[in-house]
């Protein structure tokens, strides 16, 4: 996760398809852009204290634009920590 310049509670989060793996990258890359990890992810069920690299999530989202870096930007609808 990368904090937006000047904002310590807004993040750009890179999301990959499939379960987290240090050696394998499968499928497209997605981006949750300029989100607050407390309110904008719309958690359902048990929520851990923090999410970070390696956290597996079930994410329901609407697909937005494709960024200049060829990332599909998502707007979270519902997030489940798996």
Jmol script that loads the backbone (N, CA, C; Angstrom):
load data "model"
ATOM      1  N   UNK A   1       0.842  -1.172   0.000  1.00  0.00           N
ATOM      2  CA  UNK A   1       0.000   0.000   0.000  1.00  0.00           C
ATOM      3  C   UNK A   1       0.886   1.234   0.000  1.00  0.00           C
ATOM      4  N   UNK A   2       0.440   2.242  -0.680  1.00  0.00           N
ATOM      5  CA  UNK A   2       1.181   3.490  -0.764  1.00  0.00           C
ATOM      6  C   UNK A   2       0.264   4.617  -0.336  1.00  0.00           C
ATOM      7  N   UNK A   3       0.721   5.417   0.630  1.00  0.00           N
ATOM      8  CA  UNK A   3      -0.079   6.558   1.077  1.00  0.00           C
ATOM      9  C   UNK A   3       0.000   7.659   0.045  1.00  0.00           C
ATOM     10  N   UNK A   4      -1.146   8.301  -0.215  1.00  0.00           N
ATOM     11  CA  UNK A   4      -1.192   9.438  -1.124  1.00  0.00           C
ATOM     12  C   UNK A   4      -0.369  10.581  -0.548  1.00  0.00           C
ATOM     13  N   UNK A   5       0.262  11.360  -1.390  1.00  0.00           N
ATOM     14  CA  UNK A   5       1.075  12.495  -0.946  1.00  0.00           C
ATOM     15  C   UNK A   5       0.233  13.448  -0.119  1.00  0.00           C
ATOM     16  N   UNK A   6       0.667  13.721   1.083  1.00  0.00           N
ATOM     17  CA  UNK A   6      -0.024  14.666   1.949  1.00  0.00           C
ATOM     18  C   UNK A   6      -1.201  14.090   2.708  1.00  0.00           C
ATOM     19  N   UNK A   7      -1.614  12.866   2.423  1.00  0.00           N
ATOM     20  CA  UNK A   7      -2.731  12.247   3.114  1.00  0.00           C
ATOM     21  C   UNK A   7      -2.278  10.923   3.702  1.00  0.00           C
ATOM     22  N   UNK A   8      -2.322  10.801   5.025  1.00  0.00           N
ATOM     23  CA  UNK A   8      -1.824   9.581   5.663  1.00  0.00           C
ATOM     24  C   UNK A   8      -2.909   8.537   5.873  1.00  0.00           C
ATOM     25  N   UNK A   9      -4.163   8.848   5.519  1.00  0.00           N
ATOM     26  CA  UNK A   9      -5.230   7.873   5.702  1.00  0.00           C
ATOM     27  C   UNK A   9      -5.868   7.442   4.386  1.00  0.00           C
ATOM     28  N   UNK A  10      -5.288   7.823   3.259  1.00  0.00           N
ATOM     29  CA  UNK A  10      -5.769   7.441   1.931  1.00  0.00           C
ATOM     30  C   UNK A  10      -4.668   6.642   1.250  1.00  0.00           C
ATOM     31  N   UNK A  11      -5.044   5.533   0.612  1.00  0.00           N
ATOM     32  CA  UNK A  11      -4.046   4.644   0.041  1.00  0.00           C
ATOM     33  C   UNK A  11      -4.400   4.225  -1.375  1.00  0.00           C
ATOM     34  N   UNK A  12      -3.388   3.853  -2.140  1.00  0.00           N
ATOM     35  CA  UNK A  12      -3.527   3.174  -3.412  1.00  0.00           C
ATOM     36  C   UNK A  12      -3.076   1.741  -3.147  1.00  0.00           C
ATOM     37  N   UNK A  13      -3.965   0.776  -3.336  1.00  0.00           N
ATOM     38  CA  UNK A  13      -3.681  -0.612  -3.000  1.00  0.00           C
ATOM     39  C   UNK A  13      -3.655  -1.443  -4.278  1.00  0.00           C
ATOM     40  N   UNK A  14      -2.574  -2.178  -4.497  1.00  0.00           N
ATOM     41  CA  UNK A  14      -2.458  -3.075  -5.645  1.00  0.00           C
ATOM     42  C   UNK A  14      -3.029  -4.429  -5.253  1.00  0.00           C
ATOM     43  N   UNK A  15      -3.932  -4.946  -6.084  1.00  0.00           N
ATOM     44  CA  UNK A  15      -4.599  -6.216  -5.803  1.00  0.00           C
ATOM     45  C   UNK A  15      -4.345  -7.148  -6.978  1.00  0.00           C
ATOM     46  N   UNK A  16      -3.880  -8.356  -6.664  1.00  0.00           N
ATOM     47  CA  UNK A  16      -3.666  -9.358  -7.705  1.00  0.00           C
ATOM     48  C   UNK A  16      -4.743 -10.422  -7.646  1.00  0.00           C
ATOM     49  N   UNK A  17      -4.900 -11.172  -8.723  1.00  0.00           N
ATOM     50  CA  UNK A  17      -5.871 -12.260  -8.780  1.00  0.00           C
ATOM     51  C   UNK A  17      -5.297 -13.495  -8.095  1.00  0.00           C
ATOM     52  N   UNK A  18      -6.142 -14.306  -7.488  1.00  0.00           N
ATOM     53  CA  UNK A  18      -5.719 -15.545  -6.847  1.00  0.00           C
ATOM     54  C   UNK A  18      -5.166 -15.317  -5.456  1.00  0.00           C
ATOM     55  N   UNK A  19      -4.707 -16.405  -4.818  1.00  0.00           N
ATOM     56  CA  UNK A  19      -4.115 -16.310  -3.489  1.00  0.00           C
ATOM     57  C   UNK A  19      -2.719 -15.724  -3.576  1.00  0.00           C
ATOM     58  N   UNK A  20      -2.285 -15.082  -2.502  1.00  0.00           N
ATOM     59  CA  UNK A  20      -0.962 -14.450  -2.467  1.00  0.00           C
ATOM     60  C   UNK A  20       0.135 -15.506  -2.618  1.00  0.00           C
ATOM     61  N   UNK A  21       1.117 -15.206  -3.448  1.00  0.00           N
ATOM     62  CA  UNK A  21       2.266 -16.072  -3.648  1.00  0.00           C
ATOM     63  C   UNK A  21       3.479 -15.200  -3.925  1.00  0.00           C
ATOM     64  N   UNK A  22       4.597 -15.534  -3.311  1.00  0.00           N
ATOM     65  CA  UNK A  22       5.824 -14.774  -3.526  1.00  0.00           C
ATOM     66  C   UNK A  22       6.442 -15.065  -4.895  1.00  0.00           C
ATOM     67  N   UNK A  23       6.096 -16.202  -5.498  1.00  0.00           N
ATOM     68  CA  UNK A  23       6.777 -16.607  -6.724  1.00  0.00           C
ATOM     69  C   UNK A  23       5.908 -16.547  -7.977  1.00  0.00           C
ATOM     70  N   UNK A  24       4.603 -16.560  -7.827  1.00  0.00           N
ATOM     71  CA  UNK A  24       3.721 -16.652  -8.981  1.00  0.00           C
ATOM     72  C   UNK A  24       2.764 -15.470  -9.036  1.00  0.00           C
ATOM     73  N   UNK A  25       2.656 -14.892 -10.216  1.00  0.00           N
ATOM     74  CA  UNK A  25       1.687 -13.831 -10.454  1.00  0.00           C
ATOM     75  C   UNK A  25       0.709 -14.332 -11.495  1.00  0.00           C
ATOM     76  N   UNK A  26      -0.561 -14.423 -11.127  1.00  0.00           N
ATOM     77  CA  UNK A  26      -1.578 -14.937 -12.046  1.00  0.00           C
ATOM     78  C   UNK A  26      -2.620 -13.872 -12.309  1.00  0.00           C
ATOM     79  N   UNK A  27      -2.959 -13.727 -13.547  1.00  0.00           N
ATOM     80  CA  UNK A  27      -4.062 -12.862 -13.909  1.00  0.00           C
ATOM     81  C   UNK A  27      -3.718 -11.384 -13.911  1.00  0.00           C
ATOM     82  N   UNK A  28      -4.737 -10.565 -14.072  1.00  0.00           N
ATOM     83  CA  UNK A  28      -4.541  -9.115 -14.191  1.00  0.00           C
ATOM     84  C   UNK A  28      -4.226  -8.468 -12.848  1.00  0.00           C
ATOM     85  N   UNK A  29      -3.802  -7.228 -12.901  1.00  0.00           N
ATOM     86  CA  UNK A  29      -3.571  -6.440 -11.684  1.00  0.00           C
ATOM     87  C   UNK A  29      -4.693  -5.423 -11.563  1.00  0.00           C
ATOM     88  N   UNK A  30      -5.124  -5.210 -10.343  1.00  0.00           N
ATOM     89  CA  UNK A  30      -6.195  -4.270 -10.044  1.00  0.00           C
ATOM     90  C   UNK A  30      -5.689  -3.246  -9.045  1.00  0.00           C
ATOM     91  N   UNK A  31      -6.336  -2.088  -9.017  1.00  0.00           N
ATOM     92  CA  UNK A  31      -5.933  -1.043  -8.093  1.00  0.00           C
ATOM     93  C   UNK A  31      -7.162  -0.491  -7.386  1.00  0.00           C
ATOM     94  N   UNK A  32      -7.062  -0.439  -6.060  1.00  0.00           N
ATOM     95  CA  UNK A  32      -8.025   0.305  -5.254  1.00  0.00           C
ATOM     96  C   UNK A  32      -7.373   1.661  -5.060  1.00  0.00           C
ATOM     97  N   UNK A  33      -7.936   2.683  -5.647  1.00  0.00           N
ATOM     98  CA  UNK A  33      -7.277   3.981  -5.737  1.00  0.00           C
ATOM     99  C   UNK A  33      -7.863   4.976  -4.750  1.00  0.00           C
ATOM    100  N   UNK A  34      -6.991   5.592  -3.967  1.00  0.00           N
ATOM    101  CA  UNK A  34      -7.367   6.656  -3.035  1.00  0.00           C
ATOM    102  C   UNK A  34      -8.454   6.204  -2.069  1.00  0.00           C
ATOM    103  N   UNK A  35      -8.195   5.069  -1.384  1.00  0.00           N
ATOM    104  CA  UNK A  35      -9.181   4.536  -0.442  1.00  0.00           C
ATOM    105  C   UNK A  35      -8.690   4.660   0.993  1.00  0.00           C
ATOM    106  N   UNK A  36      -9.630   4.747   1.898  1.00  0.00           N
ATOM    107  CA  UNK A  36      -9.373   4.679   3.325  1.00  0.00           C
ATOM    108  C   UNK A  36      -9.621   3.234   3.733  1.00  0.00           C
ATOM    109  N   UNK A  37      -8.673   2.599   4.410  1.00  0.00           N
ATOM    110  CA  UNK A  37      -8.784   1.176   4.713  1.00  0.00           C
ATOM    111  C   UNK A  37      -9.805   0.873   5.806  1.00  0.00           C
ATOM    112  N   UNK A  38     -10.325   1.878   6.480  1.00  0.00           N
ATOM    113  CA  UNK A  38     -11.325   1.650   7.520  1.00  0.00           C
ATOM    114  C   UNK A  38     -12.739   1.730   6.949  1.00  0.00           C
ATOM    115  N   UNK A  39     -13.028   2.754   6.177  1.00  0.00           N
ATOM    116  CA  UNK A  39     -14.398   3.003   5.734  1.00  0.00           C
ATOM    117  C   UNK A  39     -14.680   2.593   4.289  1.00  0.00           C
ATOM    118  N   UNK A  40     -13.748   2.785   3.383  1.00  0.00           N
ATOM    119  CA  UNK A  40     -14.016   2.615   1.959  1.00  0.00           C
ATOM    120  C   UNK A  40     -14.056   1.173   1.479  1.00  0.00           C
ATOM    121  N   UNK A  41     -13.521   0.235   2.241  1.00  0.00           N
ATOM    122  CA  UNK A  41     -13.478  -1.153   1.787  1.00  0.00           C
ATOM    123  C   UNK A  41     -14.754  -1.930   2.096  1.00  0.00           C
ATOM    124  N   UNK A  42     -15.641  -1.386   2.927  1.00  0.00           N
ATOM    125  CA  UNK A  42     -16.950  -1.993   3.225  1.00  0.00           C
ATOM    126  C   UNK A  42     -16.794  -3.445   3.668  1.00  0.00           C
ATOM    127  N   UNK A  43     -16.089  -3.644   4.796  1.00  0.00           N
ATOM    128  CA  UNK A  43     -15.837  -4.986   5.321  1.00  0.00           C
ATOM    129  C   UNK A  43     -17.123  -5.687   5.732  1.00  0.00           C
ATOM    130  N   UNK A  44     -17.117  -7.015   5.543  1.00  0.00           N
ATOM    131  CA  UNK A  44     -18.203  -7.873   5.976  1.00  0.00           C
ATOM    132  C   UNK A  44     -17.575  -8.998   6.796  1.00  0.00           C
ATOM    133  N   UNK A  45     -18.179  -9.353   7.917  1.00  0.00           N
ATOM    134  CA  UNK A  45     -17.664 -10.444   8.738  1.00  0.00           C
ATOM    135  C   UNK A  45     -16.523  -9.992   9.626  1.00  0.00           C
ATOM    136  N   UNK A  46     -15.692 -10.948  10.049  1.00  0.00           N
ATOM    137  CA  UNK A  46     -14.560 -10.657  10.937  1.00  0.00           C
ATOM    138  C   UNK A  46     -13.509  -9.846  10.196  1.00  0.00           C
ATOM    139  N   UNK A  47     -13.042  -8.794  10.847  1.00  0.00           N
ATOM    140  CA  UNK A  47     -12.054  -7.912  10.243  1.00  0.00           C
ATOM    141  C   UNK A  47     -10.791  -7.957  11.082  1.00  0.00           C
ATOM    142  N   UNK A  48      -9.634  -8.183  10.433  1.00  0.00           N
ATOM    143  CA  UNK A  48      -8.369  -8.172  11.158  1.00  0.00           C
ATOM    144  C   UNK A  48      -7.983  -6.737  11.489  1.00  0.00           C
ATOM    145  N   UNK A  49      -7.007  -6.581  12.378  1.00  0.00           N
ATOM    146  CA  UNK A  49      -6.561  -5.247  12.783  1.00  0.00           C
ATOM    147  C   UNK A  49      -5.907  -4.483  11.642  1.00  0.00           C
ATOM    148  N   UNK A  50      -5.314  -5.196  10.699  1.00  0.00           N
ATOM    149  CA  UNK A  50      -4.617  -4.533   9.598  1.00  0.00           C
ATOM    150  C   UNK A  50      -4.604  -5.442   8.381  1.00  0.00           C
ATOM    151  N   UNK A  51      -4.534  -4.831   7.210  1.00  0.00           N
ATOM    152  CA  UNK A  51      -4.309  -5.598   5.990  1.00  0.00           C
ATOM    153  C   UNK A  51      -2.978  -5.139   5.416  1.00  0.00           C
ATOM    154  N   UNK A  52      -2.335  -6.011   4.709  1.00  0.00           N
ATOM    155  CA  UNK A  52      -1.039  -5.664   4.128  1.00  0.00           C
ATOM    156  C   UNK A  52      -0.644  -6.713   3.108  1.00  0.00           C
ATOM    157  N   UNK A  53       0.606  -6.688   2.726  1.00  0.00           N
ATOM    158  CA  UNK A  53       1.115  -7.652   1.747  1.00  0.00           C
ATOM    159  C   UNK A  53       0.846  -9.067   2.229  1.00  0.00           C
ATOM    160  N   UNK A  54       0.262  -9.869   1.370  1.00  0.00           N
ATOM    161  CA  UNK A  54      -0.014 -11.259   1.710  1.00  0.00           C
ATOM    162  C   UNK A  54      -1.386 -11.502   2.297  1.00  0.00           C
ATOM    163  N   UNK A  55      -2.156 -10.462   2.578  1.00  0.00           N
ATOM    164  CA  UNK A  55      -3.499 -10.640   3.102  1.00  0.00           C
ATOM    165  C   UNK A  55      -4.412 -11.068   1.958  1.00  0.00           C
ATOM    166  N   UNK A  56      -5.079 -12.200   2.125  1.00  0.00           N
ATOM    167  CA  UNK A  56      -6.018 -12.676   1.108  1.00  0.00           C
ATOM    168  C   UNK A  56      -7.397 -12.110   1.408  1.00  0.00           C
ATOM    169  N   UNK A  57      -7.969 -11.451   0.405  1.00  0.00           N
ATOM    170  CA  UNK A  57      -9.273 -10.819   0.536  1.00  0.00           C
ATOM    171  C   UNK A  57     -10.228 -11.381  -0.502  1.00  0.00           C
ATOM    172  N   UNK A  58     -11.491 -11.436  -0.148  1.00  0.00           N
ATOM    173  CA  UNK A  58     -12.556 -11.653  -1.129  1.00  0.00           C
ATOM    174  C   UNK A  58     -13.103 -10.267  -1.424  1.00  0.00           C
ATOM    175  N   UNK A  59     -13.040  -9.839  -2.659  1.00  0.00           N
ATOM    176  CA  UNK A  59     -13.389  -8.465  -3.000  1.00  0.00           C
ATOM    177  C   UNK A  59     -14.475  -8.444  -4.063  1.00  0.00           C
ATOM    178  N   UNK A  60     -15.572  -7.783  -3.747  1.00  0.00           N
ATOM    179  CA  UNK A  60     -16.610  -7.494  -4.726  1.00  0.00           C
ATOM    180  C   UNK A  60     -16.496  -6.020  -5.037  1.00  0.00           C
ATOM    181  N   UNK A  61     -16.394  -5.684  -6.317  1.00  0.00           N
ATOM    182  CA  UNK A  61     -16.150  -4.287  -6.681  1.00  0.00           C
ATOM    183  C   UNK A  61     -16.723  -3.986  -8.054  1.00  0.00           C
ATOM    184  N   UNK A  62     -16.888  -2.703  -8.317  1.00  0.00           N
ATOM    185  CA  UNK A  62     -17.234  -2.273  -9.671  1.00  0.00           C
ATOM    186  C   UNK A  62     -15.943  -1.869 -10.364  1.00  0.00           C
ATOM    187  N   UNK A  63     -15.867  -2.153 -11.662  1.00  0.00           N
ATOM    188  CA  UNK A  63     -14.667  -1.867 -12.430  1.00  0.00           C
ATOM    189  C   UNK A  63     -14.794  -0.477 -13.042  1.00  0.00           C
ATOM    190  N   UNK A  64     -13.745   0.317 -12.856  1.00  0.00           N
ATOM    191  CA  UNK A  64     -13.720   1.664 -13.403  1.00  0.00           C
ATOM    192  C   UNK A  64     -12.779   1.745 -14.583  1.00  0.00           C
ATOM    193  N   UNK A  65     -12.039   2.815 -14.628  1.00  0.00           N
ATOM    194  CA  UNK A  65     -11.133   3.068 -15.749  1.00  0.00           C
ATOM    195  C   UNK A  65      -9.859   2.245 -15.650  1.00  0.00           C
ATOM    196  N   UNK A  66      -9.137   2.218 -16.732  1.00  0.00           N
ATOM    197  CA  UNK A  66      -7.821   1.598 -16.776  1.00  0.00           C
ATOM    198  C   UNK A  66      -6.797   2.724 -16.648  1.00  0.00           C
ATOM    199  N   UNK A  67      -5.899   2.635 -15.670  1.00  0.00           N
ATOM    200  CA  UNK A  67      -4.919   3.686 -15.433  1.00  0.00           C
ATOM    201  C   UNK A  67      -3.830   3.665 -16.497  1.00  0.00           C
ATOM    202  N   UNK A  68      -2.980   4.674 -16.482  1.00  0.00           N
ATOM    203  CA  UNK A  68      -1.870   4.756 -17.436  1.00  0.00           C
ATOM    204  C   UNK A  68      -0.901   3.585 -17.262  1.00  0.00           C
ATOM    205  N   UNK A  69      -0.882   2.959 -16.089  1.00  0.00           N
ATOM    206  CA  UNK A  69       0.000   1.818 -15.819  1.00  0.00           C
ATOM    207  C   UNK A  69      -0.679   0.490 -16.145  1.00  0.00           C
ATOM    208  N   UNK A  70      -1.805   0.538 -16.855  1.00  0.00           N
ATOM    209  CA  UNK A  70      -2.570  -0.655 -17.248  1.00  0.00           C
ATOM    210  C   UNK A  70      -3.119  -1.419 -16.044  1.00  0.00           C
ATOM    211  N   UNK A  71      -3.526  -0.697 -15.027  1.00  0.00           N
ATOM    212  CA  UNK A  71      -4.190  -1.284 -13.873  1.00  0.00           C
ATOM    213  C   UNK A  71      -5.670  -0.972 -13.983  1.00  0.00           C
ATOM    214  N   UNK A  72      -6.508  -1.977 -13.739  1.00  0.00           N
ATOM    215  CA  UNK A  72      -7.940  -1.728 -13.697  1.00  0.00           C
ATOM    216  C   UNK A  72      -8.295  -1.173 -12.325  1.00  0.00           C
ATOM    217  N   UNK A  73      -8.868   0.003 -12.304  1.00  0.00           N
ATOM    218  CA  UNK A  73      -9.237   0.629 -11.027  1.00  0.00           C
ATOM    219  C   UNK A  73     -10.592   0.109 -10.578  1.00  0.00           C
ATOM    220  N   UNK A  74     -10.660  -0.301  -9.315  1.00  0.00           N
ATOM    221  CA  UNK A  74     -11.864  -0.867  -8.730  1.00  0.00           C
ATOM    222  C   UNK A  74     -12.427   0.058  -7.670  1.00  0.00           C
ATOM    223  N   UNK A  75     -13.748   0.041  -7.532  1.00  0.00           N
ATOM    224  CA  UNK A  75     -14.430   0.709  -6.430  1.00  0.00           C
ATOM    225  C   UNK A  75     -15.015  -0.391  -5.558  1.00  0.00           C
ATOM    226  N   UNK A  76     -14.524  -0.528  -4.304  1.00  0.00           N
ATOM    227  CA  UNK A  76     -14.981  -1.616  -3.441  1.00  0.00           C
ATOM    228  C   UNK A  76     -16.475  -1.531  -3.125  1.00  0.00           C
ATOM    229  N   UNK A  77     -17.154  -2.667  -3.195  1.00  0.00           N
ATOM    230  CA  UNK A  77     -18.545  -2.777  -2.790  1.00  0.00           C
ATOM    231  C   UNK A  77     -18.619  -3.561  -1.491  1.00  0.00           C
ATOM    232  N   UNK A  78     -17.810  -4.644  -1.404  1.00  0.00           N
ATOM    233  CA  UNK A  78     -17.788  -5.495  -0.226  1.00  0.00           C
ATOM    234  C   UNK A  78     -16.434  -6.201  -0.131  1.00  0.00           C
ATOM    235  N   UNK A  79     -15.852  -6.246   1.056  1.00  0.00           N
ATOM    236  CA  UNK A  79     -14.557  -6.890   1.265  1.00  0.00           C
ATOM    237  C   UNK A  79     -14.661  -7.884   2.416  1.00  0.00           C
ATOM    238  N   UNK A  80     -14.156  -9.092   2.199  1.00  0.00           N
ATOM    239  CA  UNK A  80     -14.125 -10.127   3.220  1.00  0.00           C
ATOM    240  C   UNK A  80     -12.682 -10.546   3.402  1.00  0.00           C
ATOM    241  N   UNK A  81     -12.187 -10.583   4.639  1.00  0.00           N
ATOM    242  CA  UNK A  81     -10.839 -11.085   4.913  1.00  0.00           C
ATOM    243  C   UNK A  81     -10.949 -12.605   4.975  1.00  0.00           C
ATOM    244  N   UNK A  82     -10.161 -13.292   4.095  1.00  0.00           N
ATOM    245  CA  UNK A  82     -10.233 -14.754   4.044  1.00  0.00           C
ATOM    246  C   UNK A  82      -9.174 -15.378   4.914  1.00  0.00           C
TER     247      UNK A  82
END
end "model"
wireframe off; spacefill off
backbone 0.3
color backbone group
